[in-house]
Amino acid sequence: MNTIEVRGLTKKFRGGFELGPLDLSVRQGYVTGLVGPNGAGKSTIIKLLMGLSIANAGEIRLFGDRMPGREAEIKARIGFVSEENRLYEHLTIEAMRSIYAPFYKSWSDKAFREYTDRFELASRSRIRTLSKGMRMKLAIAFALSGGAELLIMDEPTAGLDPIFRRELLDMLADLMQDERKTILFSTHITTDLDRIADYIVFVNRGQLVFDQSREEIFERYVLVKGGKELLDRDIRQAFVGLRETSVGFEALSGDRKQAVRLFAGQALIETPSLEEIMYYTAKGENKHAEPRS
């Protein structure tokens, strides 16, 4: 079962950037990482899912229901954390809680107190006095206390120190012990996804590159390192992305079997990191893309 289904989603912007058309799915009971370079369309996708932006075409279904129909009921089942958290800065944390909680039927004051204590957030503190990292912690506390079935998190680790980032990822992993929960996690810190993601959605220049399990991705892609004498025009074209130096090359192939057949015994063949897959994909597409006006 899919918690989120997107079909033919398109969003056009002035200046020429266009998202989609996209088809993608977020499976119930799993963590799906949404990745891509800055400006690739990640935040636009999340805004469209949350009804904060209107698509030019396509269909969005959350929990099987088409958006924006039954929007209030659907959103009550979602915990949303964004780098642009909209909190009333003049209020105290406790006052913000009194506004936030009634929107969620499964809200737990007990859970909220536990999270704010854990994050060292004093209930009488005014939101405007909090650092960027502390505001993100507060947004996470709100999201996790509402009993949400779906967590949509847009750059939730931005501004957080490495210790708390690790703690947050551990909390999310614990949360996923409940197989009814689903997380969509957008981030530019790909090492975070190495710890918790089951599926990866990769977008670049507004287009879907892949929507696959982590295992499928790392079975498909390889990083090839070798001498320049191995390169010719056809070989160069076969790579997703290529970086050449004066003495050799490093390149990403999206066909492991082909790479082994071509380079076994002549070049080093490694499993790339998710960051390397993103880098070489963006490098290859930017090289062949037409300049934008």
N, C-alpha and C positions, 0 to 999 in steps of 0.2 A: 504494500500500500504506500502511496506517495502522499506526504503531508502537503507538499507544494508541487503544482504542475504548471508549467509555463509553455504555451504553444504560440508560435508566430509573433512573439512579443517584439514590438518596434517602437522606438522613441527617437524622434528627430529634433535636432537642436539648430539654432541659428549658428552660422559659422561652418556648417558642413558635417559636424559629427553626427553619426547615426548609430544607435544601438540596435542590433538585430538585423533581420528577424531571428529570435532565439527560441529554441525548444530545450527545456531542461527540467529535471525532476529532483526533488529532495525527498529521500526515502524516510519513512517513519521509523524511529528507533535508532537512527544513526546520526553521526556528526558529519556534515558536509561543509568542506572548506571552499570558500569563494575567493579566487586569487586572480591576479593580473597586475600589470604595471599601473602606475598612476595615470588616471584619465582613460582607463580601459573600459569603464562602464560599471564597475562593481557597486558603487554607491547609488548609481541610477537604478540598477536592478532592485536594490533593497528599497529605495524610495517608491518604486512602482509597486512592489509587493505590499508595502505598508499604506498605500493610498496617498502618499505624500506628493506624488507626481502622476500625471495622466498619460497613458500610452497612446500612441497614434494608431496602433493596430495590435491585434493579438488577444490572447485570453490568459487570465491568471485564475487558478483555483487553489484555495487554501482549505484543507480538511474536506476536500471534495466539493466545496461550494464556490461558485464563481464570484470573484470580486468585481465591482464593489457591492454586490448584493449582500445583505445581512452583515454589513461591515462592523457595526458595533459589537454584535455577538461574536464575530470571528476574532476581532482584536482583543476581546476579553480573554481569549485563549492563547494570546501571544505575549511574550516578554520581549521588549525591544530595548537594545542598548546601542547607542550611536556615539561616535566621536563628537557629534554636535548635540549632546544631550540638552533637551529643553526643560530646564528646571527654573523655578521662580527664585531668582537670586536673593530677593529681599526676605524670603521666608526662612524659618528654621527648618531643620531636618524633620522635626516632629510635625510642624505645620504642613510640610509638603507631603508627609505620610498620610495625614488626614484627608488631603485632596486626592491622592493617588489610589489609596486602598479601595474606596467604594466602586471603582471600575472593575474590580476583579472578585468574582464570586468565591474563588478559592483562596483569597488573601489570608495570610497568616501573620498576625502581629508577633507571635512567638518567633517565627522564622526571621522576621525583619529585625527584631531585637538581637537575635543571635548573630546575624550577618553584620549589623552595625557595631556590635561589640567586637566581633572578630576583626573588622576593618578599622577599629578605633575611631568610629564616627560618633561624636557626642550629639545627642538628640537636640540640644539647645543651640548648637552651632548654626550660624546663618550660612546659607549656601554660598553667598558671595565671598565668604572668608576661606573657602576651601580651595586647595590647589587643583590643577587639572587632573592629576592622578586621583585625588580624593573624590572629586566629582564623579569620575568614572567608577570608582568603588561604590559610591552611593547609587548610581544608576544600576549597577550590577545587583546591589542589595534589593532595590525595588523590583527588578526583573525576576530575581530568584525567589522572591517572597509571594508572588502572585499566583503560584501554582500553575504556571503556564505550561501548556503541552508543547508549544513551539517557542524556542528562543531564537530570535534573529539578532545577531550581534555584528555591528559594523565597526571594525577596528577597535574591539573592546580592550585590547592590551596597549593601545596607544597611550603614552604618557605614564605607564606603570613601570615601576622598578622591576628588575629581573626576578627578585624574590617573590613579589606579589604575582607577577605573571605566572610563575611556576605554580603558586598556590591556586590561582584562578583555574588554570588548566586541570589541576588535580580535582578541584571542586566540580568542574564540568564533567570530568571522567566519572566521578562518583554519581553525579546526577543521571548519567546515562545508564546506570544500573536498572533504572526504571525504563523498560523497553517501549513505553508509550511516549516517552519524551523524544523530541527531535531538535537538533541545533543546526542552524545555518550561520557560519562563522566566516566573516570577511576579514582578511588581514593581509598586510604586506610583509609580515614577519612569518615566513614560511616554516621556520623551525617550530613554531607553535603548532602548526598543523601536523608536523611529523609525530607529535606526541598524541594527538587525539582524533584526527580526521579519519573517517572511514571512506569517504568519497571526496573527490576534488572536482570542482567546476572551475575551468580556466577560461577567462575571457581576455581578448586582446584586440584593440582597435574596434571595440564594439561588437566583435564576433565571438562565437563560441569556438574554442580550440578543442576542448574535450570535456566530457561529463562522465567520469569513470571512477571505479574503485581505485584506491591507492595501489593495490596489488597489480591491477591491470596496467596502470600507468608505468610502474617500474619494470614490468615484464616487457613493455613495448619499447621504451626509450633506452638508448645507450649513449655514452660519451666516448668518442674515439679520439685518441691522442697519438700522433705519429709525425713522420718526416714529410716535408713538402714534396718529395719525389713521388709520394703516393697519390697526389692530387692531379686530376685533369678536369676538363670542363664538365664531363658527365658526372664525375664523382662529386664535384662541388655542388652541382644542381641536386644531387640526391640527398644532401644534408638539409635538415630543418634550419640550422644556423651554423655559421662557421667563423672561427677567429684564427687568422694566420699571423705568424711571427716570421722573423728572418730565417729561422731554422726549422720551424715545424708548424703544426696546426692542432687545434682542438675544436671538435665539432659535435653537434648533437644529431643523432639519427633517430627517426621514429619507427625504424624497422630493425629490430634486434637480429632477426635471422639473416637479413641482407647484410648487415654490418659484420656479423661473424663470418659470413661467406667471403666478403671482400677483403677483410683486414686480419683475420685470424693468423697469428704468427708474425704479422708485419707491424701491427700497431697495438697500443694498449686500449683495451675495451673495458669500460667501467660502467657501473650503474650511477646515473646522475642524481643529484639532489633535486628537490622540487624547485629550488631557486635557480639552479642551472637550466632546468627545462624552461622556466619562464624567461630567463635571460636570452637563451639562444633562439627561442621561438620569436620573441620580440625583435631580436637583432635580425633574424632572417626576414620577418615580415616587413620591418621598417626599410630594409635594404631594397626590397622589390616593390614597395608601395609607391604610388604616385604622390608627389608633394601636395600638401593641402594648401588651399588658398586662404 
